[in-house]
């Protein structure tokens, strides 16, 4: 059991602590085996197997120094150096046996150290370079309208450049107004037939570096709730205890439910990923009576349209665990990330601030392909690359410092909160 605990500790501890532990173990072994070799040599051969004929003229410190030289060279399996048992003489069987055992111990130490360090490196490479937002933003009414441009299952608000996003947004609003026969400002409030949504976002920590994408990324979420107590079962659950010795332990009933996220996949996660969960009749984040009311009315009650009412509808969960998996373009290996939200992280009536901007690229930063490698058309003129017609010298960047920043949602109704300078998220009033 102790060995297993030690091995598990090496996987969880930092590289510095593990290296210090291995170094200490190595040094202690060298000194211990040096003492054993010197003692065995003096006992069996009078010191001639290690120190030769000069044993009588050497002090104890000098003898131990030579034994130390033999100990580390044997333990590290680099072979005998200037100090070694004489190859042409007999009578040194004991010291040769000790050297063989020390070499075997050194092989085990070296292989174990290499295996653990390699496993720690693989574990490090398996960690996705992704950071989650510190808050969960609940948006409702006008705040839930058109917050994210979607095309199929993809979220493009942060995947497109600023100019392309503006063009796509204008096109979609125009098509919606023509199809519905009204203007974009008169579109129905809310998302998914007026249901509130709860949103968080993830950022690729290497968003401003090319070739650092995460391919085929997937996210899933599970919420931990207190088990609902109804009727006679409430008293039974409340009094459910286990006695052990002189103490009594309350057993708190907890249940887990999966949370549906949209979108839950991203084939090319390079910058920012917004994920939403619709608070409808199937959402475990709503209280039971609210879900029953939605199921009966087949829609969200329009009377629940203030941050206090939305807050009262939420089920106070214990934790909301989000996991991400995908394939890193850097290491071509499977990577994972995880984040746990608590109910205190929920902000009603808020949305995330924009963190995408465009930066002008100098001539020295332009790639060779953009400068000289564009294909030529039939007229002999270079064909302009897609997205270069507006700002050929602009490049989309992500301001990583704005990941946790939130702003009030449109509509003017949002949950007030104190602007704490020590908090993880920052509040911007607009």
C-alpha positions in Angstrom: 0.0 0.0 0.0 2.8 2.5 0.8 4.5 1.9 -2.5 1.2 2.5 -4.4 0.6 5.7 -2.5 4.2 6.8 -3.2 3.7 6.2 -7.0 0.4 8.0 -7.0 2.0 10.9 -5.2 4.6 11.2 -7.9 1.9 11.5 -10.6 0.1 14.3 -8.7 3.1 16.3 -7.4 4.8 18.9 -9.5 7.9 18.2 -11.6 10.2 20.1 -9.2 9.0 18.0 -6.2 9.4 14.8 -8.0 12.9 15.7 -9.3 13.9 16.6 -5.8 12.6 13.3 -4.5 14.5 11.3 -7.1 17.7 13.3 -6.5 17.5 12.7 -2.8 16.8 9.0 -3.2 19.8 8.8 -5.6 22.2 10.6 -3.3 21.1 8.6 -0.3 21.5 5.3 -2.2 25.0 6.3 -3.4 26.2 7.1 0.2 24.6 4.0 1.7 26.0 1.6 -0.9 29.5 3.3 -0.6 29.5 2.5 3.1 28.3 -1.1 2.5 31.0 -1.7 -0.1 33.8 -0.3 2.1 32.6 -2.4 5.1 32.3 -5.6 3.0 35.7 -5.0 1.4 37.4 -4.5 4.8 35.7 -7.5 6.3 36.3 -10.1 3.5 39.6 -9.0 1.9 41.1 -6.5 4.2 40.4 -3.7 1.7 42.4 -5.0 -1.2 39.5 -5.5 -3.6 38.7 -1.8 -3.9 41.8 0.0 -2.5 44.5 -2.4 -3.7 47.8 -2.8 -1.8 47.6 0.8 -0.5 44.9 0.0 2.0 47.2 0.4 5.0 48.3 3.8 4.0 44.9 5.2 3.3 42.8 6.9 5.9 39.1 6.0 6.5 38.0 9.1 4.7 40.2 8.2 1.6 38.9 4.7 1.6 35.3 5.9 1.7 36.0 8.3 -1.2 37.1 5.5 -3.4 34.2 3.3 -2.3 31.9 6.3 -3.2 33.4 6.4 -6.7 32.7 2.7 -7.2 29.2 3.1 -5.8 27.9 5.8 -8.1 29.6 4.4 -11.2 28.0 1.0 -10.5 24.6 2.4 -9.5 24.3 4.5 -12.6 25.4 1.5 -14.8 28.0 3.5 -16.6 30.6 0.8 -15.9 33.7 0.6 -13.8 35.9 3.6 -13.8 39.3 4.1 -12.2 38.1 2.2 -9.1 36.9 -1.3 -9.6 37.5 -4.8 -8.3 40.6 -6.3 -9.9 39.8 -8.5 -12.8 42.8 -10.8 -12.6 42.6 -11.6 -8.9 40.3 -13.9 -6.9 38.9 -13.7 -3.4 36.7 -10.6 -4.2 33.5 -12.6 -4.7 31.7 -10.6 -2.0 32.4 -7.2 -3.4 31.6 -8.4 -6.9 28.2 -9.7 -5.7 27.5 -6.3 -4.0 28.4 -4.5 -7.2 26.0 -6.8 -9.2 23.2 -6.1 -6.8 23.9 -2.3 -6.8 23.8 -2.3 -10.7 20.5 -4.2 -10.6 19.1 -1.6 -8.2 20.3 1.2 -10.4 18.6 -0.3 -13.5 15.3 -0.5 -11.6 15.8 3.1 -10.3 16.6 4.5 -13.8 13.7 2.7 -15.5 11.2 3.7 -12.9 12.3 7.3 -12.9 12.1 7.4 -16.7 8.7 5.8 -16.8 7.3 8.2 -14.2 8.7 11.3 -15.8 7.5 10.1 -19.2 4.0 9.5 -17.8 4.0 13.0 -16.2 5.0 14.5 -19.5 2.2 12.6 -21.3 -0.2 13.8 -18.6 1.0 17.4 -19.2 0.5 17.0 -23.0 -3.0 15.6 -22.3 -4.1 18.8 -20.7 -5.9 20.9 -23.2 -4.6 24.5 -23.4 -8.1 25.8 -22.6 -9.4 28.3 -20.0 -13.1 28.5 -19.0 -14.9 31.6 -18.0 -15.4 32.1 -14.3 -19.1 32.9 -14.5 -22.3 31.5 -15.9 -24.4 34.2 -17.6 -28.1 33.9 -17.7 -29.8 35.9 -20.5 -33.5 36.3 -21.0 -35.9 38.5 -22.9 -34.1 40.8 -25.3 -30.8 39.7 -23.8 -31.1 36.3 -25.3 -31.8 37.5 -28.8 -29.2 36.9 -31.4 -26.3 36.8 -29.0 -24.6 34.1 -31.0 -24.6 33.6 -34.8 -25.0 29.9 -35.5 -24.7 27.9 -38.7 -25.7 24.3 -38.2 -24.0 23.1 -35.1 -21.1 25.6 -35.1 -20.7 28.7 -33.1 -19.0 31.3 -35.3 -19.2 34.5 -33.2 -15.5 34.1 -32.2 -14.4 31.9 -35.2 -15.0 34.6 -37.8 -13.1 37.8 -38.3 -14.8 41.0 -37.2 -15.6 42.1 -40.8 -16.9 38.7 -41.8 -19.0 38.5 -38.7 -20.6 41.9 -39.4 -21.4 40.9 -42.9 -22.9 37.6 -41.8 -25.0 39.2 -39.1 -26.3 41.8 -41.5 -27.2 39.1 -44.0 -29.0 37.0 -41.4 -31.0 39.9 -40.0 -32.0 41.0 -43.5 -33.2 37.4 -44.4 -35.1 37.1 -41.1 -36.9 40.5 -41.7 -37.8 39.6 -45.2 -39.1 36.2 -44.2 -41.0 37.4 -41.2 -42.3 40.6 -42.8 -41.0 42.9 -40.0 -37.8 44.6 -39.0 -35.0 43.0 -36.9 -35.9 45.1 -33.9 -39.4 43.6 -33.8 -38.2 40.0 -33.6 -39.7 37.9 -30.8 -37.9 38.2 -27.5 -35.9 35.4 -26.0 -34.2 32.3 -27.4 -35.9 29.0 -28.4 -39.4 30.4 -28.1 -38.6 32.9 -25.4 -36.7 30.5 -23.0 -33.9 32.0 -21.0 -30.4 30.6 -21.7 -27.4 30.1 -19.5 -24.1 30.6 -21.2 -20.4 30.2 -20.6 -17.4 30.4 -22.9 -14.0 28.7 -23.3 -10.8 30.2 -24.8 -8.0 28.5 -26.5 -5.0 29.8 -24.6 -2.9 29.8 -27.8 -5.6 31.5 -29.9 -3.1 34.0 -31.2 -0.7 31.3 -32.4 -1.2 29.5 -35.7 -1.3 25.7 -35.6 -2.6 25.5 -32.0 -6.1 24.3 -32.7 -8.0 21.5 -31.0 -9.6 19.2 -33.6 -13.0 17.5 -33.1 -13.5 19.1 -29.7 -16.5 17.9 -27.7 -18.0 19.2 -24.4 -20.4 17.6 -22.0 -21.8 18.7 -18.6 -23.3 17.1 -15.6 -25.0 18.9 -12.7 -25.0 17.8 -9.1 -28.3 18.6 -7.2 -29.8 17.9 -3.8 -32.4 15.2 -4.1 -35.8 16.5 -4.2 -37.8 15.8 -1.1 -41.6 15.4 -1.5 -44.3 14.2 0.8 -43.4 11.6 3.4 -40.0 10.9 1.9 -38.8 14.3 3.1 -38.9 13.3 6.7 -37.3 10.0 6.0 -34.5 11.6 4.0 -34.0 14.2 6.7 -33.6 11.6 9.4 -31.5 9.2 7.4 -28.3 8.9 9.5 -25.5 6.4 10.1 -24.1 5.9 13.5 -20.4 5.1 14.0 -19.0 4.9 17.4 -20.0 8.0 19.3 -20.8 10.2 16.3 -23.7 10.5 14.0 -23.2 11.2 10.2 -26.0 12.8 8.2 -26.3 11.3 4.7 -27.1 14.1 2.2 -28.9 12.7 -0.8 -27.4 13.9 -4.1 -28.3 13.2 -7.7 -26.6 13.8 -11.0 -28.2 14.9 -14.3 -26.7 15.5 -17.7 -26.9 19.0 -19.2 -27.5 19.5 -22.9 -25.2 22.1 -24.4 -25.5 23.8 -27.8 -23.2 23.5 -29.6 -21.5 20.5 -28.0 -19.0 19.9 -30.8 -16.5 22.0 -32.6 -14.4 20.6 -35.4 -11.7 23.4 -35.3 -11.5 25.1 -31.9 -9.0 27.8 -32.5 -10.2 30.9 -30.6 -13.3 31.1 -28.4 -16.2 28.7 -27.9 -19.6 29.9 -26.6 -21.8 27.1 -25.1 -25.4 27.6 -24.2 -28.0 25.6 -22.2 -31.7 26.4 -22.8 -33.7 26.6 -19.6 -36.8 24.8 -20.7 -39.0 22.0 -19.3 -36.2 19.5 -19.7 -33.6 21.5 -17.9 -32.6 20.2 -14.4 -31.4 23.7 -13.6 -35.0 24.9 -13.2 -37.1 24.0 -10.2 -39.7 21.2 -10.5 -42.7 23.5 -10.3 -41.3 25.8 -13.0 -40.7 22.8 -15.3 -44.2 21.5 -14.7 -45.6 25.0 -15.6 -43.6 25.2 -18.8 -44.7 21.6 -19.8 -48.3 22.6 -19.2 -48.1 25.9 -21.1 -45.7 24.7 -23.8 -43.8 28.0 -23.5 -42.0 30.2 -21.0 -44.3 32.4 -18.9 -43.8 36.0 -20.1 -44.5 37.2 -16.6 -41.2 35.8 -15.5 -39.2 38.6 -17.1 -37.1 40.2 -14.4 -33.8 39.1 -12.9 -35.4 38.4 -9.5 -38.0 36.1 -11.0 -35.4 34.4 -13.2 -33.2 33.9 -10.1 -36.1 32.4 -8.1 -36.8 29.9 -11.0 -33.2 28.5 -10.9 -32.5 25.3 -9.0 -29.6 26.0 -6.6 -27.3 23.3 -7.8 -24.2 22.0 -5.9 -21.8 21.9 -8.8 -21.9 22.0 -12.6 -19.0 20.1 -14.1 -18.0 20.7 -17.7 -15.5 18.5 -19.5 -13.8 19.0 -22.9 -12.0 16.5 -25.0 -10.4 16.7 -28.5 -7.2 16.3 -30.4 -4.4 18.8 -30.1 -2.9 20.1 -33.3 0.4 20.7 -31.4 1.0 17.2 -30.1 -1.5 15.3 -32.2 -2.7 13.5 -29.0 -6.0 13.5 -27.2 -6.3 16.3 -24.7 -8.8 17.0 -21.9 -9.9 19.9 -19.8 -12.4 20.3 -16.9 -14.0 23.1 -15.0 -16.5 23.1 -12.1 -19.0 25.9 -11.6 -20.9 26.6 -8.5 -24.3 28.3 -8.0 -22.6 31.4 -6.8 -21.0 31.8 -10.3 -24.4 32.4 -11.9 -25.0 36.1 -13.0 -28.5 36.8 -14.1 -29.0 39.4 -16.8 -25.4 39.6 -17.9 -23.5 38.6 -21.0 -19.8 38.2 -21.9 -17.9 41.1 -23.3 -16.4 41.0 -26.7 -12.7 39.9 -26.7 -12.0 39.7 -30.4 -10.3 42.5 -32.2 -8.3 43.1 -35.4 -4.7 44.1 -35.4 -2.8 45.6 -38.3 -0.1 43.3 -39.6 3.1 44.9 -40.8 4.9 44.0 -44.0 7.5 42.0 -42.1 4.7 39.9 -40.6 3.0 38.9 -43.8 3.6 35.4 -44.8 5.5 34.5 -48.0 2.3 33.1 -49.5 0.3 36.3 -49.0 3.2 38.3 -50.5 4.3 36.2 -53.4 2.5 32.9 -53.4 -1.0 33.9 -54.5 -2.2 32.1 -57.6 -2.6 34.2 -60.8 -5.8 34.4 -62.8 -6.3 34.3 -66.5 -5.6 38.0 -66.8 -2.2 37.6 -65.1 -3.3 39.5 -62.0 -2.9 37.8 -58.6 -6.1 36.3 -57.3 -7.1 38.0 -54.0 -7.5 35.7 -51.1 -10.8 35.3 -49.3 -11.3 37.8 -46.6 -8.6 40.2 -47.9 -10.8 42.4 -50.0 -11.7 44.7 -47.0 -8.6 44.8 -44.8 -5.7 42.9 -46.4 -3.4 44.0 -43.6 -5.7 43.1 -40.7 -5.5 40.0 -38.6 -8.0 38.8 -36.0 -6.7 38.5 -32.5 -8.1 37.5 -29.1 -7.6 39.6 -26.0 -7.1 36.9 -23.3 -7.4 39.4 -20.5 -11.1 39.9 -21.3 -12.2 36.2 -20.9 -14.0 36.7 -17.6 -15.3 40.2 -18.4 -19.1 40.6 -18.4 -21.5 43.5 -19.4 -25.2 44.0 -18.7 -27.5 42.4 -21.3 -29.6 44.5 -23.7 -32.8 45.6 -22.2 -31.6 47.3 -19.0 -32.7 44.7 -16.5 -29.9 42.8 -14.9 -28.9 41.5 -11.5 -27.0 44.2 -9.5 -23.7 43.2 -8.1 -20.8 44.9 -6.4 -17.7 45.6 -8.4 -15.2 43.7 -6.3 -11.6 44.3 -7.4 -10.6 41.0 -5.9 -13.1 39.0 -7.9 -12.1 36.8 -10.9 -14.5 38.5 -13.3 -14.7 42.2 -14.2 -17.8 44.2 -14.7 -18.1 46.8 -17.4 -21.1 49.2 -17.4 -22.1 50.2 -20.9 
